[in-house]
Amino acid sequence: MCDARPAPSVDGMLDISSLSRSYDGTVVVDDVTFRVVPGRMTGFVGANGAGKTTTMRMILGVLAPSAGQVLWNGSPITTGQRRRFGYMPEERGLYPRMRITDQLVFLARLHGIDRAEADGRARELLDHFDLADRADDVLDTLSLGNQQRVQIAASLIHRPDALVLDEPFSGLDPVAVDAMASLLAKEAGDKPLLFSSHQLDLVERLCDDLVILSKGRVVAAGSVEELRGTGADRYRITLDGPGSDAAWIRGLRGIEVRDVDGGTALVDLAGTTASDLLAQVVAREPVAEFSRVRQPLSAIFREVNR
Amino acid sequence: MSTVTPARTDDRTSADDEVRGAWRVVAEREVTTRVREKSYVYSALFMVVGVVATVVLTSILGGRPTDYTVAVTDQASAAIVSSASDVVNRSDDGSTAEPREFTSTAAAEEAVRDGDVDAALVATGTGYEVVGDEEVDSTLSAALTAVGTSEALQANAERLGVDLDELQAGSTVSERLLDPAESDAGARQLAAYVFLILFYITAITFGMSIAQSVVQEKESRVVEILAAAVPIRAMLWGKIAGNTLLAFAQILLLAVAGIGALALTGETGLLSSLGPAVGMYVVFFVLGFVALAGLWAVAGSLASRQEDLQSTTMPGQVLLFAPYIIAFSAGAGVKTVVSMLPIMSAMLMPSRMAEGGVPVWQIVVAVVVNVVGAVLIVRLAARLYERTLMRTERKIGFGEALRLSE
């Protein structure tokens, strides 16, 4: 778990500490604790209604927690520090009838940036999204995809100290996802970045760290590598030769057989090593394939959500 | 009942600093967005034209000097009309009366009927007759009667060898006004109603604009980004400041247009008596508008869609419409009391002042009560606004909002 790690001295450590929130006595977020390490992309996953959005709104201070707190560099976060966060809410929204440059500049100025700087920054971001020629257009004349880009630009306009993005990739095509991901990686740099998503393959590809939420509680958190390590060492053995039957493998010691299908067996190591296992099998029958099965995140996700 | 409130109680002082900078940016957006709208520019122009037209029309219909023409058939009548011209001039500044000779009474009557002349002065067996078509202008009629009577008396006195002055001694009945300013009561009453109507229209226009701007942010969900960027109170201050500034500018523009029109039409008397009322009108307007602005913002934050505004703006609309009704229908006592209550005073006090005769203490009480009321209402509004702004899912009632916990 992340909080077992020693606290690094890097600036910009975001800690979520025992946050809870209930509505009408129903606990929506229950004692949620995790850390967003600067310079690492942290994915926030969980089924619908797991409490991701509620947690993010509490991080931003848009919603008051019933208990717990948010720490910035180890101290309770202040409004002034929160103001330098970048936020993309789950429910997208900008002014529909306002020109996109105007609204980006307006938002930047709300964050305390002066007009000239805000102007330049808006142009830079619109350039990046190939929206420079639409700079003076009203938002609702843009396609939904472009509106989404402006929304991301809005969360980046004030060069935030930390990024909290609720489902930033939803509704984007694969090319746009890649463009967005590379921009986020560049913009986040050595700052903490937390984003939620239900697209596990995407999270797996992009994230360094992962927090899995289920029914308001953190059920798993850590680096993607660590989390995959929590799954058992699983191997697939396929015997060589037509009509072979792998059922006899069940008799070997130090393993747990998950599944046998004809000449193929799926086994978890339970006391023995991979090479011992292979040696035992080869001693009896030729082997066509012996491979480690990497657990995809979706499997971990299903497991912790059981 | 879920309770959604912003978590901004942790560090009040730094939050207050944020409010200071951010409300200006919000106010600026309110102003620039509004002045770019064509409907805003047109409605302001329309109202200016309305005010100027009212002043000019009143001046034309009411106080403009008239040159009367009176049909006569003989020299004596013509002399009476010429003498009456001085009397007409005295009672209605700048007006004159001029005789026009006709050969017969029938011809003179024909001219009256056709409207070629304002009246005819015809000799009868017993004296004179002022002949009009449907009516005779009272000023003209009075002048002709007075001159005709005195000419006849003069002639009779000479014939009888009586000293006319002696005969008339003690018969003078003159008029003395205790409050001469009341002479333009009609114009002042009209001015009072114009104040009322302009206040009502301007307050409704900019009040609704606050409510719409708030609900638009809720509807488009941009409110969540704003709430993450600045304290919610900063948004409220910004909206109140921006729209008050716009409304103030409009009222000022109308006041200047009105005063300018009065000066141009030469209504200097009315101008000097209405001047203080116009000044106070602007002061009261700002106070009343600020107090009400909080309510409009809350009306917006209670709504979840534009359609909800019809019901959530009801309290604001009633507060604005009530003085309107009271001004036209209530007795003097009720009017006096209501003209010292917050918000409503903003409409009633200036219109009472335009009508004249308001004791100074009542004006002072109205100002003080309005300032205190504005502070209290805006503070309450800020709390309601903070509690309800982030609830975008459905409409909330005023009562429910009051019961919501922090």
Interface residues (C-beta under 8 A of the other chain):
Chain A: Y23 D24 R57 M58 L60 G61 V62 L63 A64 P65 P76 I77 T78 T79 G80 R82 R83 F85 Y87 P89 E91 R92 G93 L94 Y95 P96 M98 F106 L107 R109 L110 H111 G112 A154 S155
Chain B: M1 S2 T3 V4 T5 P6 A7 R8 T9 D10 D11 S14 A15 D17 E18 G21 A22 V25 V26 R29 T33 Q216 E217 S220 R221 V222 V223 E224 I225 L226 A227 A228 A229 V230 P231 M390 T392
